Amino acid sequence: MTDYTIEFVGTGETITCSDKETILSRCLEEGIAQEYSCRVGMCLACSAEIVEGEVTQPAARGLTEEEAESYALTCMARPQSDLKLDRGEYPPSIESELEAGGAGETAAADD
């Protein structure tokens, strides 16, 4: 078991997490308010952009292969190096859905 340091960009929060535990579980143990919902790698609520470092997340089915290189689903991701993560940054697939939903609400409000 190897421990890694995870820094959350812009928050001043840092945790130590082993390569055997998920980043989300460690955040919850440390009292860090990490957003999450499904805890099974599908909803993308817990996503964070990987600014620096590497994770393994084979069960993160909500991400495309390309997105999995740049984003971590903290409920599934286990560190493979020291990390810098930017929480609240969502992969393009979810950003597109959010923008589409927002556009639909605007159009409906204009009717």
PLY file of the C-alpha trace (Angstrom):
ply
format ascii 1.0
element vertex 111
property float x
property float y
property float z
element edge 110
property int vertex1
property int vertex2
end_header
0.00 0.00 0.00
1.33 3.41 -1.01
0.08 6.76 0.26
-0.19 9.80 -2.00
-0.87 13.48 -1.37
-3.91 14.98 -3.05
-4.18 18.75 -3.29
-7.48 20.38 -4.24
-6.70 23.41 -6.38
-7.97 26.74 -5.08
-9.24 25.41 -1.74
-6.11 24.98 0.36
-7.30 21.44 1.19
-4.88 18.53 1.06
-5.39 14.90 2.02
-3.33 11.75 2.06
-4.93 8.80 0.28
-3.67 5.26 -0.27
-3.75 3.54 -3.63
-6.26 1.08 -2.10
-9.00 3.59 -1.24
-11.09 5.95 -3.33
-10.51 9.66 -3.20
-14.16 10.24 -2.25
-14.03 7.85 0.72
-10.92 9.61 2.00
-12.53 13.06 1.54
-15.55 11.95 3.54
-13.32 10.56 6.32
-11.42 13.86 6.45
-14.60 15.97 6.51
-13.98 17.52 3.10
-17.18 18.50 1.31
-16.79 16.58 -1.94
-19.92 16.51 -4.09
-21.27 13.04 -4.95
-24.49 11.20 -5.67
-24.50 7.64 -7.03
-21.08 6.43 -5.74
-20.85 3.93 -8.62
-19.14 5.99 -11.34
-22.20 6.88 -13.43
-23.64 10.27 -12.43
-20.43 12.38 -12.76
-21.37 14.54 -9.75
-18.06 13.76 -8.07
-15.87 14.54 -11.07
-12.72 16.61 -10.79
-10.26 17.68 -13.43
-6.85 16.05 -13.08
-4.45 19.00 -13.13
-1.45 16.87 -12.24
-0.87 13.19 -11.53
-2.49 9.87 -12.35
-5.39 7.77 -11.09
-6.81 4.35 -11.82
-10.58 4.17 -12.22
-11.54 1.07 -14.19
-15.17 1.13 -13.01
-15.80 4.77 -13.98
-18.34 3.97 -16.68
-19.72 7.51 -16.87
-16.60 8.83 -18.61
-15.46 8.33 -22.18
-11.92 6.94 -22.62
-10.67 10.42 -23.53
-12.37 12.02 -20.52
-10.90 9.40 -18.17
-7.43 10.71 -19.03
-8.28 14.23 -17.83
-11.01 13.75 -15.23
-11.35 11.66 -12.08
-14.60 10.34 -10.72
-13.60 10.57 -7.08
-16.03 7.82 -6.07
-14.08 5.34 -8.22
-10.62 6.90 -8.61
-7.64 5.63 -6.67
-4.42 7.65 -6.80
-1.38 6.27 -8.59
0.78 9.33 -7.83
0.54 12.60 -5.94
-2.35 14.57 -7.41
-3.68 18.05 -7.98
-7.44 18.00 -8.61
-9.79 20.82 -9.54
-13.19 19.98 -8.06
-16.31 21.31 -9.72
-14.82 20.95 -13.19
-16.95 18.61 -15.27
-16.07 16.59 -18.37
-17.32 17.84 -21.75
-20.03 15.16 -21.91
-21.78 16.53 -18.81
-21.09 20.18 -19.68
-22.93 19.62 -22.99
-25.92 18.19 -21.13
-25.95 21.10 -18.68
-25.80 23.64 -21.50
-28.56 21.84 -23.42
-30.73 21.78 -20.31
-30.06 25.45 -19.69
-30.91 26.33 -23.30
-34.16 24.37 -23.06
-35.17 26.22 -19.90
-34.48 29.57 -21.55
-36.49 28.63 -24.64
-39.40 27.46 -22.50
-39.31 30.68 -20.48
-39.48 32.75 -23.69
-42.64 30.98 -24.94
0 1
1 2
2 3
3 4
4 5
5 6
6 7
7 8
8 9
9 10
10 11
11 12
12 13
13 14
14 15
15 16
16 17
17 18
18 19
19 20
20 21
21 22
22 23
23 24
24 25
25 26
26 27
27 28
28 29
29 30
30 31
31 32
32 33
33 34
34 35
35 36
36 37
37 38
38 39
39 40
40 41
41 42
42 43
43 44
44 45
45 46
46 47
47 48
48 49
49 50
50 51
51 52
52 53
53 54
54 55
55 56
56 57
57 58
58 59
59 60
60 61
61 62
62 63
63 64
64 65
65 66
66 67
67 68
68 69
69 70
70 71
71 72
72 73
73 74
74 75
75 76
76 77
77 78
78 79
79 80
80 81
81 82
82 83
83 84
84 85
85 86
86 87
87 88
88 89
89 90
90 91
91 92
92 93
93 94
94 95
95 96
96 97
97 98
98 99
99 100
100 101
101 102
102 103
103 104
104 105
105 106
106 107
107 108
108 109
109 110
